[in-house]
């Protein structure tokens, strides 16, 4: 996958050539049976191992990429699905690559201006690795940046997580630890909203109330929350800006979200 410019000042993260199909079923977390537009049925790798709440609808249009590498068990990768009138990214291996590319292009306003972008830097009390460590800004302190893929949505509201995530809880505790031990640094949580139909973001309290409380505590301690919006299409991934952060969604139930 590569970055392409589709107008003078715009930036786009481009997919490799894609093939269209429809989702027949998703099974065993890692597998998706897909009928291509050619009529062939294939098994594609499903990079998203979570519940994929609302984005694994049988019969929905999908796009897959083809990688004829003999070292791969499956030649196809499920890249996106069309639900609720929009394309939603399925490949959870992409958000960090997209963020890295957008950082290099200076397209993320709150994180622009850093000369050095290190990845997977060790930190914390539990041997964690931060997704990005940014340094070399002429006016800003170093920034620790964690990235979370976000696809669960309700009426324009993006929600994370869509299930209990002990790993996500651990990361929030580690970010809180950073704020306590390195108060001079910026500590940022980026939520990569992997669909273009959401302009607001909130913690998924009904799925993981502990995560929601940890996020609110982290914000109170000075952790910066950056819900970045991205439009997904077969042509590529486009940055749309920053979503509004909403913290008063505790009354949203799982049943309501799934309507």
Backbone as a ProteinNet text record, in pm:
[ID]
protein_1_A
[PRIMARY]
XXXXXXXXXXXXXXXXXXXXXXXXXXXXXXXXXXXXXXXXXXXXXXXXXXXXXXXXXXXXXXXXXXXXXXXXXXXXXXXXXXXXXXXXXXXXXXXXXXXXXXXXXXXXXXXXXXXXXXXXXXXXXXXXXXXXXXXXXXXXXXXXXXXXXXXXXXXXXXXXXXXXXXXXXXXXXXXXXXXXXXXXXXXXXXXXXXXXXXXXXXXXXXXXXXXXXXXXXXXXXXXXXXXXXXXXXXXXXXXXXXXXXXXXXXXXXXXXXXX
[TERTIARY]
83.2	0	87.9	39.1	122.6	41.8	112.1	49.2	42.4	-69	-80.1	-140.2	-111	-170.5	-275.2	-400.8	-506	-550.4	-490.4	-503.1	-379.8	-371.2	-247.6	-209.9	-308.3	-276.9	-328.8	-390.3	-453.7	-360	-400.4	-320.4	-414	-368.2	-451.1	-361.2	-405.8	-336.8	-406.4	-334.3	-394.3	-386.9	-492.4	-492.8	-424	-380.8	-338.2	-463.5	-449.5	-568.2	-661.7	-791	-890.9	-987.4	-1049.7	-1153.7	-1281.6	-1393.1	-1522.5	-1586.1	-1669.4	-1744.3	-1850.7	-1908.9	-2005.3	-1964.5	-1995.2	-1960.8	-2060.8	-2009.8	-2093.9	-2099.6	-1986.3	-1981.4	-1842.5	-1838.6	-1712.9	-1709	-1595.6	-1591.4	-1450.5	-1445.2	-1318.6	-1231.5	-1294.1	-1228.2	-1138.7	-1057.1	-955.8	-999.8	-1116.4	-1154.1	-1284.6	-1290.2	-1411.5	-1432.4	-1549.1	-1584.6	-1653.2	-1600.4	-1646	-1669.7	-1780.6	-1808	-1767.3	-1666.3	-1618.8	-1719.1	-1706.5	-1797	-1783.6	-1671.3	-1650.7	-1733.6	-1788	-1861.7	-1779.8	-1649.7	-1563.6	-1583.6	-1578.9	-1584	-1443.7	-1401.6	-1266.4	-1274.8	-1169.5	-1154.1	-1046.6	-1082.4	-989.7	-950.2	-831.6	-787.2	-864.9	-918.4	-988.1	-893.3	-836.8	-738.8	-800.5	-930.9	-998.2	-1046.5	-984.8	-1020.5	-1122.5	-1169.4	-1269.2	-1409.3	-1511.7	-1649.8	-1701.3	-1635.7	-1676.7	-1824.9	-1863.7	-2004	-2057.7	-2161.9	-2228.3	-2158.1	-2043.6	-1969.3	-1932.2	-2013.7	-1990	-2121.3	-2198.6	-2331.1	-2321.2	-2378.7	-2378.3	-2453.8	-2395.6	-2455	-2408.6	-2334.5	-2287.7	-2172.4	-2163.3	-2050.3	-1919.2	-1814.2	-1681.2	-1577.6	-1458	-1342.7	-1228.6	-1156	-1042.4	-920.5	-802.6	-677.1	-619.3	-536.4	-480	-328.2	-272.6	-128.3	-77.6	-28.9	13.3	151.3	170.6	296.8	286.4	372.5	361.9	380	434.4	451.4	322.3	224.6	96.4	6.4	-69.2	-167.2	-288	-325.6	-438.8	-392.8	-424.8	-378.1	-458.7	-582.4	-669	-677.3	-691.1	-714	-840.4	-927.5	-1050.5	-1014.8	-1042.7	-1000.9	-1112.7	-1234.4	-1342.5	-1478.2	-1581.2	-1718.5	-1808.3	-1915.4	-2009.4	-2132.7	-2149.7	-2265.5	-2313.1	-2442.4	-2501	-2470.2	-2456.3	-2433.4	-2291.7	-2196.2	-2058	-1962.1	-1842.2	-1737	-1669.9	-1643.3	-1578.5	-1454.4	-1341.8	-1218.2	-1218.1	-1175.2	-1168.3	-1024.5	-929.7	-790.2	-729.1	-721.6	-669.1	-517.3	-452	-309.9	-278.7	-381.7	-358.5	-351.8	-433.1	-434.4	-297.4	-209.2	-77.6	4.1	-11.4	58.3	4.8	-127.2	-188.3	-145.2	-146.9	-103.5	42.1	127.8	268.7	283.6	206.6	213.8	160.5	49.2	-8.6	83.2	150.7	248.6	361.5	411.3	521.7	481	352.1	302	255.8	257.3	214.6	66.7	-15.1	-158.3	-242.9	-183.2	-258.8	-230.2	-325	-293.5	-237.2	-291.3	-244.8	-107.1	-64.9	61.9	162	133.8	223.1	344.5	453.1	570.8	679.7	657.2	760.2	853.1	981.5	1078.7	1103.6	1090.7	1125.3	1004.2	980.5	866.6	917.4	939.7	983.4	861.7	873	761.5	801	699.1	715.5	826	821.2	921	877.8	964.5	927.2	898.9	799.8	767.8	681.4	655.9	556.2	605.7	513.5	542.8	525.6	455.6	421.5	485.1	601.6	675.5	591.6	520.3	440.6	528.4	470.3	537.2	439.5	480.2	394.9	398.4	286.6	281.5	374.6	375.5	461.9	519.8	646.9	711.6	766.4	711.2	742.9	834.1	941.1	1034.9	1076.3	1149.9	1205.3	1111.3	1011	921.9	983.6	987.7	1051.8	978.6	848.1	769.8	692.9	694.9	618	710.3	671.7	750.5	732.5	814.5	795.5	653.6	605.2	468.4	467.3	401.5	373.6	234.2	223.3	97.1	57.4	-57.5	-116.5	-231	-250.8	-352.8	-448.2	-579.3	-680.9	-774	-795.4	-886.8	-1031	-1117.9	-1255.1	-1351.6	-1442.3	-1539.6	-1684.1	-1706.6	-1842	-1905.3	-2031.5	-2093.7	-2243.3	-2297.3	-2441.3	-2479.3	-2548.6	-2602.1	-2497	-2384.3	-2280.1	-2187.2	-2207.4	-2123.4	-2032.7	-1902.7	-1807.2	-1781.5	-1769	-1754.1	-1638.3	-1561.5	-1455	-1448.4	-1436.4	-1430	-1569.7	-1576.4	-1704	-1711.3	-1614.5	-1613.8	-1519.2	-1522.2	-1428.8	-1286.7	-1199.9	-1061.4	-965.4	-915.1	-817.1	-687.9	-655.5	-535.5	-552.8	-671.9	-697.6	-696.8	-750.9	-747.1	-602.4	-519.1	-378.4	-311.1	-339.9	-278.6	-318.3	-444.5	-486.6	-416.7	-397.7	-324.1	-178.4	-121.4	15.3	24.7	-75.7	-75.6	-91.3	-171.9	-184.5	-49.3	20	152.7	249.2	241.5	326.1	298.5	170.8	137	194.4	197.9	249.4	401.3	466.7	613.1	682.9	613.6	673	576	549.2	449.4	489.4	617.8	662.6	630	596.3	569.5	419.9	389.5	251.1	219.6	100.3	54.7	-77.7	-83.9	-198.2	-256.4	-388.3	-460	-531.8	-492.3	-557.3	-657.1	-781.5	-881.8	-899.2	-860.6	-864.6	-1005.5	-1091	-1230	-1230	-1246	-1222.4	-1348.2	-1418.4	-1540.3	-1570	-1628.7	-1643.9	-1774.6	-1861.1	-1994.5	-2007.6	-1897.6	-1902.8	-1831.6	-1897.5	-1834.7	-1821.1	-1858.1	-1844.2	-1784.1	-1720.1	-1660.5	-1691.2	-1712.4	-1735.5	-1683	-1649.3	-1612.3	-1732.3	-1706.2	-1813.1	-1848.7	-1913.5	-1941.2	-2023.9	-2119.7	-2205.8	-2129.6	-2021.9	-1941.3	-1835.2	-1773.9	-1667.2	-1669.6	-1753.4	-1761.1	-1630.5	-1548.3	-1419.1	-1329.9	-1330.6	-1251.2	-1298.2	-1430.1	-1483.9	-1438.8	-1441.4	-1398.1	-1248.7	-1170.7	-1026	-995.3	-1072	-1049.2	-1081.7	-1190.3	-1226.1	-1121.3	-1069.3	-963.4	-838.5	-804.4	-685.9	-700.8	-819.9	-843.4	-827.3	-881	-868.8	-723.7	-639.8	-497.1	-416.5	-479.1	-409.4	-376	-424.2	-404.6	-489.3	-428.2	-499.1	-569.3	-697.4	-773.6	-796.9	-751.4	-760.3	-838.5	-970.6	-1050.1	-1041.7	-958.5	-935.2	-1030.1	-1091.9	-1191.3	-1123.8	-1158.9	-1106.8	-1220.1	-1220	-1313.5	-1248.2	-1321.5	-1271.5	-1342.1	-1268.6	-1327.8	-1228.3	-1272.8	-1177	-1063.6	-1085	-979.7	-870.7	-903.6	-803.1	-863.7	-778	-817.5	-783.4	-883.6	-866.4	-891.3	-808.7	-824.3	-932	-1027.1	-1139.3	-1132.2	-1042.3	-1034.9	-1057.4	-1082.5	-1096.8	-1242.6	-1289.7	-1428.3	-1445.1	-1568.8	-1601.2	-1598	-1534.5	-1528.5	-1651.9	-1724.1	-1844.9	-1827	-1848.1	-1825.5	-1953.1	-2068.8	-2194.6	-2286.5	-2233.6	-2313.9	-2342.6	-2333.5	-2346.4	-2482.8	-2584.2	-2718	-2742	-2644	-2657.3	-2637.1	-2734.5	-2723.8	-2676.2	-2627.9	-2583.1	-2697.5	-2817.4	-2932.6	-2960.7	-2949.8	-2973.4	-2870.3	-2744.1	-2636.6	-2654.4	-2703.9	-2715.7	-2838	-2926	-3045.6	-3009
-117.8	0	124.5	232.1	348.8	475.1	585	715.4	776	838.2	906.4	1044.1	1135.9	1268.7	1275	1308	1311.6	1453.5	1554.6	1693.9	1766.2	1893.8	1965.2	1959.3	1976.5	1987.7	1871.7	1773.4	1667	1547	1461.6	1343.7	1224.3	1112	990.6	870	778.6	650.4	551.5	502.7	422.6	273.5	203	57.3	-0.7	-125.8	-196	-226.6	-283.1	-319.6	-408	-375.7	-446	-521.5	-623.1	-699.3	-692.4	-675.3	-661	-797.5	-804	-925.7	-897.1	-1004.3	-992.9	-1091.5	-1054.3	-1139.7	-1253.3	-1376.4	-1494.6	-1533.6	-1530.6	-1555.8	-1523.8	-1491.4	-1475.1	-1582.7	-1650.4	-1761.5	-1777.3	-1835.7	-1860.9	-1735.9	-1620.2	-1491.5	-1448.2	-1538.2	-1499.9	-1521.9	-1580.7	-1621.5	-1555.8	-1521.9	-1468.7	-1537	-1597	-1655.8	-1548.2	-1523.5	-1412.5	-1461.7	-1417.5	-1446.8	-1325.5	-1343.4	-1234.3	-1203.3	-1086.3	-1047.9	-1141.2	-1212.1	-1310.7	-1437.2	-1452.9	-1573.7	-1673.3	-1653.4	-1742.2	-1718	-1826.2	-1815.4	-1836.7	-1744.5	-1751.6	-1737.7	-1779.5	-1756	-1650.7	-1540.1	-1428.8	-1420.6	-1370	-1343.2	-1225.1	-1239.9	-1131.8	-1072.2	-954.2	-897.9	-852.5	-826.3	-781.2	-902.9	-930.4	-1049.9	-1020.5	-896.7	-860.1	-897.2	-853.6	-889.8	-823.1	-716.6	-645	-607.9	-548.6	-513.5	-424.6	-473.6	-397.3	-392.5	-459.1	-448.7	-586.1	-685.6	-817.9	-875	-790.6	-826.5	-915.6	-1034	-1126.7	-1063.3	-1073.4	-1016.2	-875.5	-813.6	-677.1	-675.7	-571.2	-558.9	-546.3	-608	-601.1	-579	-545.1	-535.1	-613.7	-687.4	-766.3	-734.1	-751.1	-738.4	-878	-890.1	-1020.1	-1013.7	-1111.4	-1114.8	-1257	-1285.1	-1420.3	-1457.6	-1440.2	-1474.9	-1618.2	-1709.5	-1849.4	-1868.7	-1769	-1780.7	-1752.4	-1695.4	-1666	-1788.7	-1807.8	-1916.5	-1882.9	-1754.9	-1709.4	-1595.2	-1605.4	-1505.3	-1376.2	-1383	-1265.7	-1207.5	-1074.1	-1005.3	-921.2	-934.8	-856.1	-713.7	-616.4	-479	-389	-402.6	-311.8	-374.8	-317.6	-362.8	-240	-251.9	-141.1	-167.6	-89.4	-101.8	37.7	49.4	177	290.9	256.3	359.9	411.5	339.9	386.8	269.8	290.7	190.5	199.9	83.1	73.8	-13.2	34.5	-41.6	-162.6	-276.3	-401.8	-436.6	-392.2	-431.3	-352	-413.9	-346	-327.8	-384.8	-362.1	-228.3	-159.1	-35.4	92	109	239.2	293.6	212.4	264.5	304.4	231.3	267.5	399.8	415.9	539.4	657.5	638.8	746.3	782.3	682.5	709.6	793.3	758.3	832	973.8	987.4	1120.5	1208	1148.4	1224	1274.8	1187.8	1226	1338.7	1338.4	1442.1	1567	1563.9	1678.5	1706.2	1601.2	1618.9	1612	1575.4	1567.6	1694	1786.2	1921.1	1923.7	1844.1	1847.1	1782.9	1705.5	1633.7	1674.7	1781.8	1828.3	1899.4	1899.8	1976.2	1897.3	1769.8	1686.6	1630.1	1645.4	1601.1	1451.1	1391.4	1250.2	1170.2	1058.5	972.7	830.2	797.5	662	573.5	445.3	351.6	241.3	193.6	80	105.5	220.1	256.1	199.9	126.2	69.9	180.1	153.3	249.1	177.1	243.2	197.6	95.9	55.5	-38.4	-183.4	-207.2	-342.7	-381.1	-324.9	-357	-332.7	-222.7	-186.2	-119.9	-100.4	-26.5	75.6	201.3	306.8	302.3	329.9	321.9	423.4	546.9	650.6	736	769.9	865.1	976.9	1097.6	1209.6	1308	1347.3	1444.3	1541.8	1645.7	1738.9	1848.6	1881.1	1993.2	2121.4	2229.6	2351.7	2418.5	2388	2457.3	2363.1	2233.3	2138.5	2036.5	1985.9	1880.6	1748	1648.5	1515.5	1463.5	1379.2	1328.3	1176.4	1113.1	970.4	953.1	869.4	856.8	710.5	675.7	542.2	550.8	446.1	446.2	329.5	357.1	253.2	259.8	146.1	136.2	137.4	216.2	236.1	217.8	120.3	95.8	90.2	75.5	66.8	205	214.4	345	339	452.9	469.3	610.9	623.4	753.3	863.5	837.6	938.3	947.7	861.2	859.1	736.4	757	646.6	608.2	477.1	426.5	327.6	338.2	241	218.5	89.3	-34	-90.5	-199.4	-267.8	-399.5	-422.1	-539.1	-507.7	-589.5	-569.7	-589	-493.6	-501.4	-479.2	-587.6	-575.2	-512.8	-539.9	-479.2	-328	-285	-142.3	-75.4	-143.8	-90.2	-73.4	-174.3	-167	-46.2	-21.6	91.1	223.4	235.6	359	376.9	268.9	279.5	319.6	268.5	304.7	453.2	503.4	644.7	732.4	687.6	760.3	763.3	650	641.8	740.7	751.8	847	989.9	1023.3	1159.3	1187.9	1086.4	1106	1115.2	1035.3	1026.9	1121.5	1163.1	1254.7	1369.9	1452.2	1558.8	1661.2	1664.8	1760.1	1713.1	1586.6	1531.6	1536.7	1532.8	1516.2	1367.4	1332.1	1192.9	1194.1	1122.7	1133	995.8	989.6	871.1	907.9	844.9	865.9	754.1	791.3	694.8	710	606.4	605.7	562.5	660	630.3	583.1	452	384.6	380.5	492.4	506.8	656.3	698.5	841.5	901.6	824.6	874.9	919.1	935	973.9	1106.8	1199.6	1327.1	1347.8	1244.4	1250	1119.1	1126.3	1006.4	1002.1	879.3	858.7	722	703	569.1	475.5	348	248.2	194.3	276	240.2	113.1	92.7	-25.2	-153.9	-147.3	-265.6	-287.8	-179.5	-191.6	-68.1	-68.9	48.7	81.2	-19.7	6.8	89.7	56.1	133.4	278.5	298.2	433.3	515.6	454.5	526.9	555.9	460.2	482.9	594.8	601.4	707.9	843.9	852.5	979.7	1021.8	925	956.3	1005.2	938.8	979.1	1121.4	1155	1290.8	1391.8	1360.2	1450.1	1469.9	1369.8	1378.5	1451.5	1482.2	1556.1	1478.3	1354.1	1278.8	1343.5	1370	1429.8	1320.7	1337.4	1242.9	1305.8	1236.1	1285.5	1186	1204.6	1114.1	1158.9	1094	1133.6	1060.4	1136.1	1084.3	1052.1	936.6	896.2	844.3	885.5	833.3	715.7	605.4	482.1	459.7	425.1	390.3	303.6	234.4	155.7	239.5	370.3	456.8	484.1	472.5	498.3	552.2	598.3	648.2	795.6	879.8	1024.3	1076	1168.5	1229.7	1337.4	1332	1425.5	1528.7	1510.8	1604.6	1535	1614	1563.7	1563.1	1451	1439.6	1507.8	1541.6	1599.8	1490.5	1518.3	1424.3	1441.6	1330.5	1331	1231.9	1275.9	1188.3	1157	1200.1	1182.3	1083.1	965.9	866.9	743.5	752.8	633.7	565.4	641.2	583.5	511.3	514.5	440.7	292.6	210.9	67.7	-4.5	-124.6	-206.7	-229.4	-255.6	-279.5	-158.7	-37.9	82.9	99.6	75	90.9	-4.3	-125.4	-226.9	-209.6	-113.2	-93.9	-51.5
0	0	0	-60.3	-79.7	-62.2	-50.2	-41.2	-179.7	-210.9	-339.4	-316.5	-407.4	-404	-513.6	-474.2	-575.7	-608.8	-547.1	-587.9	-537.3	-564.7	-535.9	-388.1	-298.5	-156.9	-73.3	-134.3	-57.3	-44.4	47.4	78.6	85.3	36.7	39.8	58.5	144.7	160.4	68	-31.8	-137.3	-107.8	-143.5	-136.8	-259.9	-251.4	-373.2	-455.5	-574.2	-651.8	-569.9	-575.9	-496.4	-586.8	-530.1	-598.8	-516	-584.3	-517.1	-493.3	-392.1	-362.4	-258.7	-206.3	-96.8	11.9	136.2	248.9	261.7	262.3	281.9	429.5	494.7	638.1	690	819.9	890.8	997.6	1010.4	1105	1162.5	1282.1	1352.9	1361.7	1370.3	1390.4	1274.6	1222.5	1123.6	978.4	956.4	821.3	776.7	647.7	587.1	453.1	437.1	307.7	225.5	107.3	23.7	-117.8	-175.8	-316.9	-398.6	-482.9	-566.5	-677.1	-737	-845.4	-965.3	-972.7	-1079.1	-1058.1	-937.2	-902.6	-822.9	-816.4	-737.9	-588.9	-512.4	-366.2	-311.7	-228.7	-172.1	-19.9	46.3	189.6	206.2	269.7	290.4	436.7	459.6	596	651.9	772.6	841.7	944.9	920.4	1014	1146	1147.3	1269.1	1346.2	1459.8	1537.7	1646.5	1656.5	1756.4	1711.9	1786.3	1751.9	1624.1	1578.9	1457.5	1464.5	1575.1	1599.1	1487.6	1419.7	1315.3	1182.1	1167.8	1041.1	985	1013.4	952.9	900.9	835.6	787	662.9	672.6	559.4	441.9	323.5	203.2	171.3	261.9	239.2	138.8	58	-34.6	41.2	-11.3	48.8	-60.6	-17.5	-107	-45.1	-128.7	-82.1	-166.8	-107	-180.4	-201.5	-304.6	-341.4	-329	-258.9	-234	-261.8	-381	-418	-364.4	-236.8	-172.9	-121.6	-166.1	-123.8	26.7	95.7	240.5	316.5	247.2	311.7	309.3	416.1	418.6	332.8	332.3	251.9	161.9	34.7	-61	-55.8	-5.2	-1.8	139.3	146.1	272.4	260.2	357.4	362.7	405.6	319.8	346.2	398.2	347.2	386.5	357.9	420.4	403	392.5	315	296.8	382.1	488.5	578.6	614.9	641.5	684.9	587.7	460.3	359.7	351.2	411.8	407.8	406.1	353	360.5	497.4	556	686.3	670.8	723.5	714	804.5	752.1	826.6	864.3	783.9	803.4	920	1035.8	1154.5	1150.7	1050.2	1033.7	968.4	917.9	844.3	929.3	1034.6	1102.8	1140.4	1197	1234.8	1111.9	1001.8	878.9	823.6	831.5	782.8	869.5	1001.2	1091	1065.2	1046	1017.5	890.1	788.1	662.9	679	752.7	774.5	859.1	956.6	1035.3	946.4	861.3	773	678.1	640.5	549.7	623.8	757.5	836.2	828.2	810.7	789	915.9	1029.5	1154.1	1234.5	1240.4	1291	1431.8	1523.1	1661.4	1678.8	1579.2	1589.3	1480.8	1411.8	1305.4	1364.8	1290.6	1328.1	1397	1423.9	1486.6	1378.9	1399.3	1299.2	1304.5	1423.7	1441.3	1487.9	1420.5	1451.8	1477.2	1602.6	1636.6	1664.1	1629.3	1648.4	1745.7	1818.9	1910.1	2013.4	2076.5	2177.2	2313.2	2383.3	2513.8	2616.1	2701.9	2808.4	2911.3	3020.8	3116.7	3216.8	3304.3	3411.1	3369	3256.6	3215.7	3082.7	3056.5	2933.7	2808.5	2806.9	2690.9	2585.6	2468.4	2361.3	2307	2306.3	2254.6	2102	2037.9	1891.9	1826.5	1878.7	1822.1	1935	1921.2	2010.6	1922.7	1939.1	1851.4	1922.8	1855.1	1910.5	1800.4	1841.5	1743.7	1701	1783.3	1751.5	1807.9	1730.5	1780.6	1896.4	1913.7	2016.3	2109.2	2081.9	2161.3	2227.4	2345.1	2408.9	2336.4	2367.8	2307.2	2332.9	2240.7	2250	2239.2	2335.5	2329.5	2269.3	2165.7	2093.5	2081.5	2138.2	2124.4	2024.4	1942.3	1837.4	1857.7	1848.5	1858.6	1737.2	1673.8	1560.7	1610.1	1544	1589.5	1473.5	1485.4	1377.7	1427	1558	1612.9	1607.7	1563.8	1546.9	1571.8	1612.8	1633.6	1593.2	1479.2	1434.9	1435.7	1373	1361.8	1480.6	1581.1	1700.2	1695.3	1687.9	1691.5	1836.3	1862	1998	2005.8	2112.3	2139.7	2289.2	2328.7	2249.2	2224.5	2145.4	2123.6	2199.9	2287.7	2375.1	2491.5	2593.9	2705.3	2653.7	2681.9	2634.9	2751.1	2805.8	2913.4	2861.2	2736.5	2676.6	2666.7	2622.2	2613.5	2749.7	2849.8	2986.3	3033	3002.4	3040.5	2976.7	2850.4	2782	2845.9	2887.3	2952.8	3086.6	3158.9	3285.3	3260.5	3153.9	3119.8	3081.3	3009.4	2973.4	3097.5	3192.1	3318.2	3391.3	3389.7	3451.9	3385.9	3254	3183.4	3229.6	3245	3288.2	3426.5	3510.8	3645.8	3648.9	3566.4	3572.2	3476.2	3369.3	3272.3	3243.1	3343.6	3325.1	3219.8	3182.6	3082.2	2940.6	2922.5	2788.8	2756.9	2628.9	2584.6	2581	2623.4	2618.4	2543.5	2430.7	2339.9	2307.3	2305	2258.8	2129.6	2019.9	1890.4	1866.4	1840.3	1797.2	1646.6	1576.1	1429.8	1388.9	1357	1320.1	1175.6	1159.5	1032.5	945.6	941.7	860.2	852.3	741.1	718.3	763	829.6	863.5	1008.8	1081.1	1222.3	1242.9	1310.8	1342.8	1493.2	1572.4	1717.7	1767.2	1882.7	1942	2090.7	2141.4	2284.3	2323.7	2450.8	2496.9	2491.6	2457.5	2448.4	2586	2666.9	2806.3	2820.7	2730.6	2744.1	2717.1	2639	2610.7	2717.8	2766.3	2865.1	2955.2	3059.8	3147.8	3216.9	3244.9	3308.7	3217.1	3089.3	2993.6	2991.8	2991	2988.3	3107.9	3225.8	3345.7	3341.2	3292.5	3280.8	3182.6	3074	2976.7	3037.6	3110	3172.9	3275.1	3349.7	3445.4	3374.3	3263.4	3187.1	3134.7	3086.4	3036.2	3148.5	3265.8	3380.9	3421.2	3393	3426.8	3319.1	3206.8	3102.5	2977.4	2966.7	2841.9	2732.4	2619.1	2505.9	2424.9	2399.3	2317.6	2181.5	2076.5	1939.4	1854.8	1841	1757.4	1610.7	1534.7	1396.8	1303.4	1215.3	1120.4	986.8	931.9	801.8	714.8	588.6	489.6	419.1	411.6	350.9	218.4	115.9	-13	-88.6	-192.5	-271.7	-329.3	-342.6	-395.5	-293.9	-163.7	-61.7	66	155.6	286.9	294	324.1	329.5	471	515.6	647.3	640.6	734.7	735.7	847.3	943.1	1053.7	1186.9	1289.5	1424.9	1466.1	1518.2	1564.2	1699.3	1730.1	1860.4	1967	2078.7	2189.9	2277	2300.7	2381.7	2494.9	2618.4	2732.9	2810.1	2760.8	2835.2	2765.7	2730.5	2658.8	2743.2	2875.5	2958.6	2945	2901.7	2891.1	2759.9	2667.9	2542.9	2573.3	2543.7	2570.9	2446.6	2467.7	2354.9	2257.7	2308.8	2222.4	2134.9	2193.9	2117	2006.9	2038.9	1941.8	1825	1853.4	1749.7	1662.9	1690.2	1609.2	1467.2
[MASK]
+++++++++++++++++++++++++++++++++++++++++++++++++++++++++++++++++++++++++++++++++++++++++++++++++++++++++++++++++++++++++++++++++++++++++++++++++++++++++++++++++++++++++++++++++++++++++++++++++++++++++++++++++++++++++++++++++++++++++++++++++++++++++++++++++++

